[in-house]
Amino acid sequence: MSIESGKQESTKTNENEKKLKPCCACPETKQARDECIIQRGEEHCHDLIEAHKKCMRDLGFKI
């Protein structure tokens, strides 16, 4: 593999990461948040909601 082809693969990886949709990001925290809200109500799930927001921010989403 040449240096140039390595750069191309790196760029493709970065492009794929940028195309991550909010609906598909952080599935673990999203599922836990959603289950809590359904079972207990939003007012009882603040920690899980904040954990999901942090995960989304860490991936570059503006929440």
N, C-alpha and C positions, 0 to 999 in steps of 0.2 A: 504494500500500500504506500503510495507516495504521500508527501506532505500535503499536497494540494487536495488529494481525495480525502484525507483526514479532516481537512478544514471544511470540505463540503459536507461530510457526514456530521460534523459538529454543528454546522449551521442548520442542517435538516432537523437535528434533535432539538435545537432551540426553537425552531419554527413550530414543531409539533407541541412543545410545551406551551407556547403562546396560544395555541388553538384550543386549549382546554376550556371547556364550557363550564359556567358556574353550576349547572345542574349535575355535572359529573365530578366536580371537585369535592374532596373531603367526604367520601361516602360513609366512613365510619362515624364521624361526628354528626353528619346529617341524619343518619338513621337513628342514632341515640337521641338527638334533639327532637326529631319528629315523633318517635315513640313516646317520649316523655310528654310532649305537648298533647298528644292524643289521649294518653292515659290519665295525666294529672292536671293538665291545663298549663297554659303559657306562663302564668305567674309563678309556678313551682319549678320552672326549668331554666332559670336564669344562668346557672353555671354551664349547662350544656349549650345554651344559645350562644353564650360568650365564647365557649371553646370552639364552636363551629365558625363564628365570625373571625376568630384569631387564625384558624386554619386557612380560611379563605384569604385573609389579608396576607398571610405568609406565602401564599401562591401568587400574590400580585393583584388580587381583586380588590377593588375599592368599595369597602363596605362601611 
